[in-house]
Amino acid sequence: MDRGRMALIIHSIADVAAVFLGLWILLYLLEANQANVFVDFVHGVADWLAGWSQDIFIMDTEGLRVFFNYALPALIYLAIGHGAAAWLRRL
C-alpha cells in the first residue's frame, strides 16, 4: 500500500470519528429521542470514542459538559489524524 493511500485512510478515519462525536453533540443539544435506535447507536459510538476524556470538564450546565467532553476528543482526533496523514504524504 502506498503512502498516499495510507494517508487517505488515516485522514478519513479521523474525520469519521469527529463526525460521530459532533453528531452526538448535535443530537444531545437538540434533545433527540434517546430511545431511538439511531440516536442510541451514535451515542454508543461517541461514548466509545470519547471514553478516555469523559468528565475532564465538570460543569453545572449539562449541555456545556457534553459539548466540551465530546468536542475535545473530536479536535484531538482531527489534529492527530490530519497531522499523521500530512506527515505520511511528505515522506
N, CA, C and O atoms as a DFTB+ gen file, in Angstrom:
364 C
 N C O
     1  1       0.850      -1.176       0.000
     2  2       0.000       0.000       0.000
     3  2       0.896       1.240       0.000
     4  3       1.840       1.332       0.785
     5  1       0.598       2.174      -0.870
     6  2       1.440       3.373      -0.948
     7  2       1.099       4.373       0.157
     8  3       0.050       4.296       0.798
     9  1       2.015       5.306       0.354
    10  2       1.857       6.284       1.445
    11  2       0.630       7.169       1.256
    12  3      -0.041       7.516       2.228
    13  1       0.333       7.536       0.010
    14  2      -0.824       8.385      -0.242
    15  2      -2.129       7.723       0.159
    16  3      -3.011       8.358       0.736
    17  1      -2.241       6.454      -0.148
    18  2      -3.458       5.718       0.211
    19  2      -3.554       5.560       1.729
    20  3      -4.633       5.713       2.301
    21  1      -2.441       5.258       2.378
    22  2      -2.429       5.125       3.841
    23  2      -2.782       6.454       4.494
    24  3      -3.525       6.485       5.475
    25  1      -2.261       7.542       3.962
    26  2      -2.585       8.876       4.497
    27  2      -4.073       9.158       4.351
    28  3      -4.692       9.713       5.259
    29  1      -4.649       8.780       3.215
    30  2      -6.082       8.993       2.997
    31  2      -6.914       8.190       3.986
    32  3      -7.926       8.679       4.488
    33  1      -6.497       6.968       4.266
    34  2      -7.216       6.124       5.226
    35  2      -7.167       6.740       6.624
    36  3      -8.191       6.822       7.302
    37  1      -5.998       7.166       7.049
    38  2      -5.851       7.788       8.376
    39  2      -6.672       9.063       8.461
    40  3      -7.365       9.296       9.451
    41  1      -6.594       9.878       7.434
    42  2      -7.348      11.131       7.359
    43  2      -8.845      10.849       7.460
    44  3      -9.561      11.530       8.195
    45  1      -9.314       9.847       6.724
    46  2     -10.742       9.508       6.699
    47  2     -11.223       8.962       8.034
    48  3     -12.321       9.299       8.476
    49  1     -10.420       8.122       8.685
    50  2     -10.801       7.572       9.991
    51  2     -10.940       8.694      11.012
    52  3     -11.877       8.696      11.810
    53  1     -10.019       9.639      10.992
    54  2     -10.100      10.787      11.913
    55  2     -11.361      11.597      11.642
    56  3     -12.032      12.035      12.576
    57  1     -11.685      11.797      10.366
    58  2     -12.893      12.547      10.016
    59  2     -14.157      11.841      10.478
    60  3     -15.066      12.478      11.010
    61  1     -14.220      10.527      10.279
    62  2     -15.404       9.763      10.690
    63  2     -15.567       9.819      12.213
    64  3     -16.680       9.984      12.711
    65  1     -14.478       9.684      12.942
    66  2     -14.545       9.769      14.406
    67  2     -15.072      11.132      14.836
    68  3     -15.935      11.218      15.710
    69  1     -14.558      12.193      14.229
    70  2     -15.007      13.545      14.576
    71  2     -16.475      13.753      14.206
    72  3     -17.201      14.441      14.923
    73  1     -16.913      13.167      13.101
    74  2     -18.322      13.296      12.701
    75  2     -19.227      12.636      13.727
    76  3     -20.244      13.213      14.112
    77  1     -18.874      11.429      14.181
    78  2     -19.696      10.762      15.196
    79  2     -19.758      11.585      16.480
    80  3     -20.829      11.719      17.073
    81  1     -18.642      12.129      16.910
    82  2     -18.632      12.937      18.129
    83  2     -19.446      14.215      17.948
    84  3     -20.227      14.594      18.821
    85  1     -19.257      14.871      16.810
    86  2     -20.028      16.092      16.539
    87  2     -21.513      15.816      16.397
    88  3     -22.343      16.606      16.848
    89  1     -21.849      14.696      15.770
    90  2     -23.257      14.335      15.614
    91  2     -23.902      14.070      16.964
    92  3     -25.049      14.456      17.190
    93  1     -23.170      13.410      17.869
    94  2     -23.734      13.175      19.204
    95  2     -23.964      14.491      19.937
    96  3     -24.994      14.666      20.589
    97  1     -23.018      15.414      19.836
    98  2     -23.201      16.724      20.472
    99  2     -24.461      17.387      19.934
   100  3     -25.273      17.906      20.701
   101  1     -24.619      17.369      18.631
   102  2     -25.789      17.989      17.999
   103  2     -27.080      17.304      18.434
   104  3     -28.050      17.974      18.791
   105  1     -27.097      15.968      18.407
   106  2     -28.306      15.240      18.815
   107  2     -28.649      15.510      20.273
   108  3     -29.822      15.647      20.619
   109  1     -27.636      15.588      21.128
   110  2     -27.878      15.849      22.541
   111  2     -28.431      17.260      22.749
   112  3     -29.415      17.454      23.463
   113  1     -27.792      18.230      22.120
   114  2     -28.225      19.615      22.314
   115  2     -29.611      19.885      21.725
   116  3     -30.336      20.755      22.206
   117  1     -29.971      19.137      20.684
   118  2     -31.296      19.292      20.085
   119  2     -32.334      18.388      20.747
   120  3     -33.477      18.303      20.298
   121  1     -31.917      17.715      21.823
   122  2     -32.786      16.854      22.620
   123  2     -33.440      15.758      21.790
   124  3     -34.655      15.563      21.840
   125  1     -32.613      15.042      21.023
   126  2     -33.111      13.922      20.226
   127  2     -33.626      12.819      21.143
   128  3     -33.201      12.700      22.292
   129  1     -34.535      12.027      20.625
   130  2     -35.144      10.938      21.380
   131  2     -34.092       9.885      21.716
   132  3     -33.591       9.198      20.826
   133  1     -33.761       9.761      22.984
   134  2     -32.724       8.836      23.439
   135  2     -33.115       7.367      23.222
   136  3     -32.247       6.494      23.215
   137  1     -34.408       7.089      23.046
   138  2     -34.871       5.723      22.831
   139  2     -34.769       5.311      21.364
   140  3     -34.946       4.136      21.043
   141  1     -34.487       6.254      20.474
   142  2     -34.355       5.966      19.050
   143  2     -33.102       5.134      18.803
   144  3     -32.057       5.385      19.404
   145  1     -33.207       4.140      17.913
   146  2     -32.092       3.231      17.647
   147  2     -30.895       3.980      17.064
   148  3     -29.759       3.719      17.461
   149  1     -31.124       4.895      16.139
   150  2     -30.029       5.649      15.532
   151  2     -29.331       6.523      16.562
   152  3     -28.102       6.561      16.619
   153  1     -30.108       7.223      17.373
   154  2     -29.544       8.093      18.409
   155  2     -28.742       7.258      19.400
   156  3     -27.655       7.657      19.819
   157  1     -29.279       6.102      19.774
   158  2     -28.581       5.215      20.699
   159  2     -27.267       4.710      20.091
   160  3     -26.258       4.616      20.789
   161  1     -27.276       4.386      18.800
   162  2     -26.061       3.931      18.119
   163  2     -25.001       5.025      18.098
   164  3     -23.840       4.776      18.423
   165  1     -25.401       6.237      17.716
   166  2     -24.464       7.359      17.672
   167  2     -23.907       7.632      19.061
   168  3     -22.711       7.884      19.212
   169  1     -24.763       7.583      20.077
   170  2     -24.315       7.807      21.451
   171  2     -23.306       6.739      21.872
   172  3     -22.293       7.053      22.496
   173  1     -23.578       5.488      21.534
   174  2     -22.662       4.412      21.891
   175  2     -21.293       4.564      21.242
   176  3     -20.266       4.370      21.893
   177  1     -21.279       4.914      19.950
   178  2     -20.015       5.111      19.251
   179  2     -19.273       6.312      19.838
   180  3     -18.063       6.249      20.055
   181  1     -19.994       7.400      20.094
   182  2     -19.376       8.602      20.655
   183  2     -18.822       8.320      22.049
   184  3     -17.736       8.788      22.389
   185  1     -19.550       7.566      22.848
   186  2     -19.051       7.208      24.184
   187  2     -17.773       6.384      24.092
   188  3     -16.843       6.581      24.874
   189  1     -17.731       5.464      23.138
   190  2     -16.541       4.639      22.973
   191  2     -15.353       5.497      22.535
   192  3     -14.246       5.342      23.049
   193  1     -15.591       6.403      21.579
   194  2     -14.517       7.263      21.078
   195  2     -14.024       8.258      22.133
   196  3     -12.845       8.610      22.162
   197  1     -14.928       8.699      22.984
   198  2     -14.584       9.722      23.975
   199  2     -14.443       9.151      25.376
   200  3     -14.407       9.905      26.348
   201  1     -14.361       7.846      25.493
   202  2     -14.284       7.218      26.813
   203  2     -13.117       7.713      27.649
   204  3     -13.243       7.857      28.865
   205  1     -11.995       7.971      27.020
   206  2     -10.796       8.422      27.737
   207  2     -10.912       9.864      28.218
   208  3     -10.157      10.286      29.095
   209  1     -11.844      10.618      27.659
   210  2     -11.922      12.038      28.020
   211  2     -13.163      12.385      28.831
   212  3     -13.418      13.560      29.099
   213  1     -13.928      11.390      29.219
   214  2     -15.152      11.681      29.954
   215  2     -14.850      12.339      31.294
   216  3     -13.928      11.945      32.007
   217  1     -15.626      13.321      31.609
   218  2     -15.561      14.063      32.875
   219  2     -14.263      14.836      33.064
   220  3     -13.863      15.109      34.196
   221  1     -13.605      15.188      31.972
   222  2     -12.496      16.137      32.084
   223  2     -13.060      17.478      32.513
   224  3     -12.498      18.169      33.362
   225  1     -14.185      17.830      31.904
   226  2     -14.867      19.080      32.233
   227  2     -16.109      18.752      33.043
   228  3     -16.973      18.006      32.583
   229  1     -16.202      19.296      34.231
   230  2     -17.370      19.091      35.087
   231  2     -18.021      20.455      35.272
   232  3     -17.450      21.358      35.885
   233  1     -19.202      20.582      34.741
   234  2     -19.913      21.859      34.786
   235  2     -21.335      21.624      35.266
   236  3     -21.859      20.514      35.176
   237  1     -21.940      22.663      35.769
   238  2     -23.323      22.552      36.213
   239  2     -24.275      22.424      35.037
   240  3     -25.281      21.721      35.129
   241  1     -23.971      23.089      33.943
   242  2     -24.827      23.033      32.762
   243  2     -24.500      21.770      31.973
   244  3     -23.396      21.627      31.448
   245  1     -25.455      20.865      31.893
   246  2     -25.239      19.566      31.253
   247  2     -24.866      19.705      29.776
   248  3     -24.007      18.977      29.279
   249  1     -25.503      20.630      29.084
   250  2     -25.205      20.827      27.671
   251  2     -23.760      21.243      27.433
   252  3     -23.123      20.755      26.500
   253  1     -23.240      22.134      28.261
   254  2     -21.838      22.547      28.141
   255  2     -20.894      21.401      28.475
   256  3     -19.853      21.242      27.836
   257  1     -21.251      20.615      29.463
   258  2     -20.427      19.468      29.846
   259  2     -20.325      18.482      28.690
   260  3     -19.233      18.022      28.357
   261  1     -21.467      18.156      28.076
   262  2     -21.466      17.230      26.940
   263  2     -20.670      17.828      25.777
   264  3     -19.873      17.137      25.143
   265  1     -20.888      19.102      25.506
   266  2     -20.178      19.744      24.398
   267  2     -18.667      19.639      24.571
   268  3     -17.975      19.173      23.666
   269  1     -18.152      20.058      25.703
   270  2     -16.706      20.073      25.897
   271  2     -16.101      18.677      26.025
   272  3     -14.998      18.437      25.534
   273  1     -16.814      17.747      26.684
   274  2     -16.275      16.403      26.867
   275  2     -16.261      15.586      25.574
   276  3     -15.523      14.605      25.475
   277  1     -17.067      15.976      24.582
   278  2     -17.047      15.277      23.293
   279  2     -16.335      16.091      22.216
   280  3     -15.819      15.510      21.262
   281  1     -16.293      17.394      22.338
   282  2     -15.605      18.226      21.343
   283  2     -14.090      18.096      21.480
   284  3     -13.380      18.117      20.474
   285  1     -13.586      17.963      22.701
   286  2     -12.147      17.826      22.901
   287  2     -11.578      16.609      22.163
   288  3     -10.607      16.760      21.421
   289  1     -12.146      15.404      22.340
   290  2     -11.589      14.274      21.593
   291  2     -11.768      14.424      20.086
   292  3     -10.920      13.968      19.320
   293  1     -12.857      15.057      19.648
   294  2     -13.044      15.274      18.208
   295  2     -11.905      16.121      17.656
   296  3     -11.345      15.806      16.606
   297  1     -11.568      17.183      18.355
   298  2     -10.470      18.046      17.902
   299  2      -9.125      17.315      17.946
   300  3      -8.291      17.493      17.059
   301  1      -8.922      16.506      18.965
   302  2      -7.665      15.758      19.072
   303  2      -7.558      14.719      17.963
   304  3      -6.497      14.566      17.358
   305  1      -8.652      14.001      17.689
   306  2      -8.627      13.022      16.596
   307  2      -8.341      13.707      15.266
   308  3      -7.564      13.202      14.456
   309  1      -8.972      14.864      15.041
   310  2      -8.724      15.593      13.795
   311  2      -7.271      16.046      13.697
   312  3      -6.644      15.891      12.649
   313  1      -6.737      16.598      14.768
   314  2      -5.362      17.094      14.751
   315  2      -4.363      15.955      14.522
   316  3      -3.462      16.071      13.691
   317  1      -4.528      14.867      15.254
   318  2      -3.597      13.743      15.119
   319  2      -3.755      13.063      13.756
   320  3      -2.766      12.764      13.088
   321  1      -4.997      12.825      13.354
   322  2      -5.238      12.150      12.079
   323  2      -4.761      12.949      10.891
   324  3      -4.109      12.409       9.997
   325  1      -5.079      14.232      10.872
   326  2      -4.658      15.075       9.756
   327  2      -3.153      15.319       9.792
   328  3      -2.506      15.384       8.747
   329  1      -2.600      15.453      10.991
   330  2      -1.156      15.626      11.116
   331  2      -0.398      14.398      10.643
   332  3       0.592      14.514       9.922
   333  1      -0.860      13.221      11.048
   334  2      -0.211      11.978      10.623
   335  2      -0.337      11.784       9.120
   336  3       0.608      11.336       8.470
   337  1      -1.496      12.118       8.563
   338  2      -1.685      11.988       7.118
   339  2      -0.766      12.947       6.360
   340  3      -0.171      12.570       5.350
   341  1      -0.653      14.158       6.832
   342  2       0.239      15.133       6.178
   343  2       1.689      14.673       6.274
   344  3       2.450      14.810       5.316
   345  1       2.073      14.126       7.430
   346  2       3.443      13.637       7.600
   347  2       3.722      12.485       6.638
   348  3       4.791      12.431       6.030
   349  1       2.758      11.553       6.493
   350  2       2.939      10.430       5.569
   351  2       3.072      10.907       4.118
   352  3       3.873      10.373       3.351
   353  1       2.293      11.897       3.764
   354  2       2.349      12.408       2.388
   355  2       3.696      13.054       2.077
   356  3       4.148      13.030       0.932
   357  1       4.337      13.630       3.094
   358  2       5.629      14.294       2.889
   359  2       6.797      13.321       2.795
   360  3       7.850      13.679       2.267
   361  1       6.639      12.122       3.287
   362  2       7.748      11.144       3.254
   363  2       8.171      10.804       1.852
   364  3       9.085      10.002       1.661
